[in-house]
Amino acid sequence: MISVCTHSLSNGIELECRSSGQAGQPLLLFLHGFPEGAFIWDELLEHFGGRYRCVAPNMRGYGRSSQPEDVGDYRAKLLVDDLKALIQLESPGQPTACVIAHDWGGAVAWGLANRHPELLQRLFILNSPHPGTFLRELQSNPRQQAASQYMHFLRRPDAPRLLAENDWQRMLGFFQTRQGGMPAWMTPQLQAQYKQHWSLGVHGACMYYAASPLAPPRPGDSEDALHDIRGLTLPPEMLHIPVPTRILWGDQDLALQPALLDGLEQWVPQLQVEHVGNASHWLVHEQPETVARTLQEFLAEPAKK
């Protein structure tokens, strides 16, 4: 059974959370991305709630969680601090058994595993690029640069207003298939759930893009603008992930190219990658049984010394 509550964190942020399982059971933390919400994890919360305490927050800026106005409130460190505080509330004195994260939730989870590896025993990533490979591909891969051009629209101050026009048609466009239609899993009922969620505000969701230094160069950019991304470097100590990590990757992702998985071993030594050939970026919706099976297998693996 799924319950909903709001956690007031020590940093003043409130996170609305969907949860299952009993307090005191090993914690599984589920993190959504753009333009989604905590409700995307409901099937997995129900599946794993018998053995685990499962918690899925609406991330900062989403739903009924805190939605700060300033772009500076969406810096990576602050988003990681939210997760740190939430884990300490839900699992005091113990690390979470696993962080399961998709898209922007994954971006924050990579940061958590790098900065606070003591807070999680495992990391399970669904179509979310590691910052090292994402920066590399944005700098050098024309296909990834083209696939990421949408980020510039979401960084615009008027993006929230434009996304809401025509009953959220631009927002729904993020889910379209290669053929341009809505996928079968996006039922009218699910569309209504998404629209209700977005109606609570999407300014914060767009701020994730505005606050990030990672954005592709654009055709016609000035030399200064090109230097901003091409001259950007990330220190090696910010890229190392010391916890066991499993990546489940939908190979038909329109926004994230497969080259983002190349060379990850240099930063993620305990890495396993499983490809899902007939899934896109939205594999949580498309392949829920595969996600549940792979996560179950990962959780059952003996902990490495």
TATA-V314814 format. One record per residue. N is the residue number from 0. RES is the residue in one letter. BURIAL is 1 if it has 16 or more other ideal C-beta (glycine too) atoms within 10 Angstrom, else 0. Layout:
N_RES_BURIAL, N_RES_BURIAL
This chain:
0_M_0, 1_I_1, 2_S_0, 3_V_0, 4_C_0, 5_T_0, 6_H_1, 7_S_0, 8_L_1, 9_S_0, 10_N_0, 11_G_0, 12_I_1, 13_E_1, 14_L_1, 15_E_1, 16_C_1, 17_R_1, 18_S_1, 19_S_1, 20_G_1, 21_Q_0, 22_A_0, 23_G_0, 24_Q_1, 25_P_1, 26_L_1, 27_L_1, 28_L_1, 29_F_1, 30_L_1, 31_H_1, 32_G_1, 33_F_1, 34_P_1, 35_E_1, 36_G_1, 37_A_1, 38_F_1, 39_I_1, 40_W_1, 41_D_1, 42_E_0, 43_L_1, 44_L_1, 45_E_0, 46_H_1, 47_F_1, 48_G_1, 49_G_0, 50_R_0, 51_Y_1, 52_R_1, 53_C_1, 54_V_1, 55_A_1, 56_P_1, 57_N_1, 58_M_1, 59_R_1, 60_G_1, 61_Y_1, 62_G_1, 63_R_1, 64_S_1, 65_S_1, 66_Q_1, 67_P_1, 68_E_0, 69_D_0, 70_V_1, 71_G_0, 72_D_1, 73_Y_1, 74_R_0, 75_A_1, 76_K_0, 77_L_1, 78_L_1, 79_V_1, 80_D_1, 81_D_1, 82_L_1, 83_K_1, 84_A_1, 85_L_1, 86_I_1, 87_Q_0, 88_L_0, 89_E_1, 90_S_1, 91_P_0, 92_G_0, 93_Q_0, 94_P_1, 95_T_1, 96_A_1, 97_C_1, 98_V_1, 99_I_1, 100_A_1, 101_H_1, 102_D_1, 103_W_1, 104_G_1, 105_G_1, 106_A_1, 107_V_1, 108_A_1, 109_W_1, 110_G_1, 111_L_1, 112_A_1, 113_N_1, 114_R_1, 115_H_1, 116_P_0, 117_E_0, 118_L_1, 119_L_1, 120_Q_1, 121_R_1, 122_L_1, 123_F_1, 124_I_1, 125_L_1, 126_N_1, 127_S_1, 128_P_1, 129_H_1, 130_P_1, 131_G_1, 132_T_1, 133_F_1, 134_L_1, 135_R_1, 136_E_1, 137_L_1, 138_Q_1, 139_S_0, 140_N_1, 141_P_0, 142_R_0, 143_Q_1, 144_Q_1, 145_A_0, 146_A_1, 147_S_1, 148_Q_0, 149_Y_0, 150_M_1, 151_H_0, 152_F_0, 153_L_1, 154_R_1, 155_R_0, 156_P_0, 157_D_0, 158_A_1, 159_P_1, 160_R_0, 161_L_0, 162_L_1, 163_A_1, 164_E_0, 165_N_0, 166_D_0, 167_W_1, 168_Q_0, 169_R_0, 170_M_1, 171_L_1, 172_G_0, 173_F_1, 174_F_1, 175_Q_0, 176_T_0, 177_R_0, 178_Q_0, 179_G_0, 180_G_0, 181_M_0, 182_P_0, 183_A_0, 184_W_0, 185_M_1, 186_T_0, 187_P_0, 188_Q_0, 189_L_0, 190_Q_0, 191_A_0, 192_Q_0, 193_Y_1, 194_K_0, 195_Q_0, 196_H_1, 197_W_1, 198_S_0, 199_L_0, 200_G_1, 201_V_1, 202_H_1, 203_G_1, 204_A_1, 205_C_1, 206_M_1, 207_Y_1, 208_Y_1, 209_A_1, 210_A_1, 211_S_1, 212_P_0, 213_L_1, 214_A_1, 215_P_1, 216_P_1, 217_R_0, 218_P_0, 219_G_0, 220_D_0, 221_S_0, 222_E_0, 223_D_0, 224_A_0, 225_L_0, 226_H_0, 227_D_0, 228_I_1, 229_R_0, 230_G_0, 231_L_0, 232_T_0, 233_L_0, 234_P_0, 235_P_0, 236_E_0, 237_M_0, 238_L_1, 239_H_0, 240_I_1, 241_P_0, 242_V_1, 243_P_1, 244_T_1, 245_R_1, 246_I_1, 247_L_1, 248_W_1, 249_G_1, 250_D_0, 251_Q_0, 252_D_1, 253_L_0, 254_A_1, 255_L_1, 256_Q_1, 257_P_0, 258_A_0, 259_L_1, 260_L_1, 261_D_0, 262_G_0, 263_L_1, 264_E_0, 265_Q_0, 266_W_1, 267_V_1, 268_P_0, 269_Q_0, 270_L_1, 271_Q_0, 272_V_0, 273_E_0, 274_H_0, 275_V_1, 276_G_0, 277_N_0, 278_A_1, 279_S_1, 280_H_1, 281_W_1, 282_L_1, 283_V_1, 284_H_1, 285_E_1, 286_Q_1, 287_P_1, 288_E_0, 289_T_1, 290_V_1, 291_A_0, 292_R_0, 293_T_1, 294_L_1, 295_Q_0, 296_E_0, 297_F_1, 298_L_1, 299_A_0, 300_E_0, 301_P_0, 302_A_0, 303_K_0, 304_K_0
